Amino acid sequence: MATITNRPLGAGFSAITLISGLAGRIHAWNDARVTRASLSRLSDRELDDLGLVRGDIDDIAAGTYRR
């Protein structure tokens, strides 16, 4: 039995999908950059008040920080 569809060949891959994925990655990169810069400006005392050390900054910016 044949199936007829009106979906064009390659449906699911479009320029919009590509652009929105790229925009999402740029947004995530910028958020990580801003977070890293903000935390890096804090003194060791301020980081300690938050329960953090300088070595935690990259993990927090990357979203992989676990307590």
ROZAKOL-653618 format. One record per residue: residue in one letter; x, y, z of N, C-alpha, C in turn; residue number from 1. Coordinates in Angstrom, 1 decimal. Atoms other than C-alpha are relative to their C-alpha. Layout:
% residues N
SITE residuo    n.x    n.y    n.z   ca.x   ca.y   ca.z    c.x    c.y    c.z num
SITE       A      X      Y      Z      X      Y      Z      X      Y      Z NUM
...
***
This chain:
% residues 67
SITE residuo    n.x    n.y    n.z   ca.x   ca.y   ca.z    c.x    c.y    c.z num
SITE       M    0.8   -1.2    0.0    0.0    0.0    0.0    0.9    1.2    0.0   1
SITE       A   -0.8   -1.2    0.1    1.4    3.4   -1.0   -0.5    1.1    0.9   2
SITE       T    0.4   -1.1   -0.8    1.4    6.4    1.2    0.3    1.3   -0.7   3
SITE       I   -0.2   -1.2    0.6    0.9    9.8   -0.2    0.1    1.1    1.0   4
SITE       T   -0.2   -1.1   -1.0    2.1   12.9    1.7    0.3    1.3   -0.8   5
SITE       N   -0.3   -1.2    0.6    2.3   16.5    1.0    1.3    0.7    0.5   6
SITE       R   -1.2   -0.6   -0.6    5.5   17.0    2.9    1.1   -0.1   -1.1   7
SITE       P   -1.1    0.0    1.0    8.4   18.0    0.7    1.2   -0.8    0.4   8
SITE       L   -1.1    0.7   -0.3   11.5   16.0    0.5    1.0    0.8    0.9   9
SITE       G   -0.8   -0.7   -0.9   13.8   16.9    3.4   -0.7    0.8    1.0  10
SITE       A    0.8   -0.7   -1.0   11.0   18.2    5.5    0.6   -0.2    1.4  11
SITE       G   -0.6    0.2   -1.4   12.2   18.8    9.1    1.4    0.7    0.0  12
SITE       F   -1.2   -0.7    0.1   15.4   20.5    7.9   -0.3    1.3   -0.8  13
SITE       S    0.3   -1.2    0.7   14.9   24.1    7.0    0.9    1.1    0.5  14
SITE       A   -0.9   -1.1   -0.3   16.7   27.4    7.1   -0.4    0.6    1.4  15
SITE       I    0.5   -0.5   -1.3   14.5   28.5   10.0    0.5   -0.8    1.2  16
SITE       T   -0.5    0.9   -1.1   15.5   25.5   12.1    1.5    0.2    0.2  17
SITE       L   -1.5   -0.2   -0.1   19.2   26.1   11.3    0.2    1.4    0.7  18
SITE       I   -0.2   -1.4   -0.5   18.9   29.9   12.1   -0.4    0.0    1.5  19
SITE       S    0.4    0.0   -1.5   17.0   29.3   15.4    1.0   -0.8    0.8  20
SITE       G   -1.0    0.7   -0.8   19.5   26.7   16.5    1.3    0.8    0.2  21
SITE       L   -1.2   -0.8   -0.1   22.4   29.0   15.7   -0.3    1.2    1.0  22
SITE       A    0.3   -1.1   -0.9   20.7   31.9   17.5   -0.1   -0.5    1.5  23
SITE       G    0.0    0.6   -1.3   20.1   29.6   20.5    1.4   -0.2    0.6  24
SITE       R   -1.3    0.3   -0.5   23.7   28.6   20.7    0.8    1.4    0.3  25
SITE       I   -0.6   -1.3   -0.2   24.8   32.3   20.4   -0.5    0.6    1.3  26
SITE       H    0.6   -0.6   -1.2   22.4   33.3   23.2    0.6   -0.8    1.2  27
SITE       A   -0.6    0.7   -1.2   23.7   30.5   25.5    1.5    0.3    0.2  28
SITE       W   -1.4   -0.4   -0.1   27.3   31.4   24.7    0.1    1.4    0.7  29
SITE       N   -0.1   -1.4   -0.6   26.6   35.1   25.6   -0.4   -0.1    1.5  30
SITE       D    0.4    0.2   -1.4   24.8   34.1   28.8    1.1   -0.5    0.9  31
SITE       A   -1.2    0.6   -0.8   27.8   32.0   29.9    1.1    1.1    0.1  32
SITE       R   -1.1   -1.1    0.0   30.2   34.9   29.0   -0.3    1.0    1.0  33
SITE       V    0.4   -1.0   -0.9   28.2   37.4   31.0    0.1   -0.5    1.5  34
SITE       T   -0.1    0.6   -1.3   27.9   35.0   34.0    1.4   -0.1    0.5  35
SITE       R   -1.4    0.2   -0.3   31.6   34.2   33.9    0.6    1.4    0.4  36
SITE       A   -0.5   -1.3   -0.3   32.5   37.9   33.8   -0.5    0.6    1.3  37
SITE       S    0.5   -0.6   -1.3   30.2   38.9   36.6    0.5   -0.7    1.2  38
SITE       L   -0.6    0.8   -1.1   31.4   36.1   38.9    1.5    0.3    0.2  39
SITE       S   -1.4   -0.3   -0.1   35.0   36.9   38.1    0.3    1.3    0.6  40
SITE       R   -0.2   -1.4   -0.6   34.6   40.5   39.2   -0.2    0.0    1.5  41
SITE       L    0.2    0.1   -1.5   33.6   39.3   42.7    1.3   -0.3    0.7  42
SITE       S   -1.2    0.3   -0.8   36.2   39.2   45.4   -0.1   -1.4    0.6  43
SITE       D    0.1    1.4   -0.6   37.1   35.9   47.1   -0.9    0.0    1.2  44
SITE       R    0.9   -0.1   -1.2   35.2   37.1   50.2   -1.4   -0.1   -0.5  45
SITE       E    1.3    0.0    0.5   32.1   37.7   48.1   -0.4   -1.4   -0.5  46
SITE       L    0.2    1.4    0.5   32.4   34.3   46.4   -0.3   -0.9    1.2  47
SITE       D    0.1    0.9   -1.2   32.8   32.7   49.8   -1.4    0.2    0.7  48
SITE       D    1.3   -0.2   -0.5   29.6   34.4   51.0   -1.1   -0.7   -0.8  49
SITE       L    1.0    0.7    0.8   27.8   32.7   48.1    0.3   -1.5    0.1  50
SITE       G   -0.4    1.4   -0.1   29.5   29.4   49.0    0.7   -0.5   -1.2  51
SITE       L   -0.8    0.3    1.2   31.7   29.4   45.9    1.4    0.3    0.1  52
SITE       V   -1.4   -0.3    0.2   35.3   29.3   45.0    0.3    0.4   -1.4  53
SITE       R   -0.3   -0.4    1.4   37.0   30.7   41.9    0.0   -1.2   -1.0  54
SITE       G    0.0    1.1    0.9   37.3   27.2   40.5   -1.4   -0.4   -0.4  55
SITE       D    1.4    0.3    0.3   33.5   26.9   40.4   -0.6    0.9   -1.2  56
SITE       I    0.6   -0.9    0.9   33.0   29.8   38.0   -0.2   -0.6   -1.4  57
SITE       D    0.2    0.6    1.3   33.6   27.9   34.8   -1.2   -1.0   -0.1  58
SITE       D    1.0    1.0   -0.1   31.3   25.1   35.9   -1.4    0.7    0.1  59
SITE       I    1.3   -0.7   -0.1   28.5   27.6   36.8   -0.3    0.6   -1.4  60
SITE       A    0.2   -0.6    1.3   28.9   29.4   33.5   -0.4   -1.1   -1.1  61
SITE       A    0.3    1.0    0.9   28.7   26.1   31.6   -1.3   -0.8    0.4  62
SITE       G    1.2    0.7   -0.4   25.7   24.9   33.6    0.2   -1.4    0.5  63
SITE       T   -0.3    1.3   -0.5   27.5   21.9   35.0    0.3    0.0    1.4  64
SITE       Y   -0.4   -0.1   -1.4   28.0   23.0   38.6   -1.0   -0.8    0.8  65
SITE       R    0.7    0.9   -0.9   26.9   20.5   41.2    0.5    0.3    1.4  66
SITE       R   -0.4   -0.2   -1.4   27.0   21.1   45.0    0.3   -1.3    0.6  67
***
